């Protein structure tokens, strides 16, 4: 179970990073809400690495994250957090 606890801790850290990305949200209207690009890409790469390593690059989680979390926007960041939350339930 230690390995599972470690994975859950890593995933929690990535989710925290996602929340920090959302804290940088700026924009004039709901459709153009942007986030800090550097923080977004840190979140994206960390999450993709984790999902690929734990579930495999062909997994639904990894493929969905790769295709859905593509631009530094609040909406795409929320999608990523949702995908990671679903992955967390599977762990």
N, C-alpha and C positions, 0 to 999 in steps of 0.2 A: 503493500500500500504506500510505501514511502515514495515510490516513483509517481504514483497517481497524485499524491499530495504535492510533489514538486511540480508536476504539470499544471495542476490547478493554481499553484502559486504563480507560476510563470504567466498563465493566462490572465490571472487577476491583475498582474502588473501591466500587461498589454491593454486590458480594459481600462485601467487607470490612465494610461497614456492616451487612449481614445477620448476619455472624458476631459483630459487636459487640452486636447485638440479642440473639442467643442467649446471650451472656455474661451478660445480665441475668436469665436464667431463674430463676424462683422458683415454688414451689408444693409442695403436700403429696403429690400423686400424679401419675402420668404423664398422666392425662387433664386435669388442671387446671393444667398448667404455664404460667404467664404470663410475659410479658416486659415490659420498660419500654414503656409505651404511646407516649410521645413519640418514642422511638428507632424503634419499630416503624413508626409512620406516616411518619417521615422515610424509612426504607427503602422502604416501600410506594410512596409518591409518587415517589421517585427512580426506582425500578424501572419503575413504570408509564409515567412520562414517557419513559424510555429506550426501553422496548419499543415504545411507540406511535410514537415518532419513527423508530426504526430499522426495525422490522418492520411497522408500521402498526397502527392500532387494531383492525382486523378480524382480525389475525393470531392464530393459535392461542396463541402465547406471551402476547400482551397479554390476550386473552380469558380464558385459563386463570389468569393471575396475578390478574386483576380478580375472578374468581369464587372462587378458592381462597384467596387471601391477604387475608382480610377482618377477622380479629380478632387482637388482640395476644397470641397464644399461641405457645409454642415450636413446636408442630406446624405451625401456619400459616406461621411464619417458615421452617421447614425446607422446606415445600412451595415457598415462594418462591425459596429458594436452589436447589432442584432445577430449577425452571423456568428460572431464570437460567443455570444450568450447561448446560442443554440448548441454550439460545439461544447461549451462548458457543461451543458446538461448531459451530453453523451459521455463525458468523462466521468 
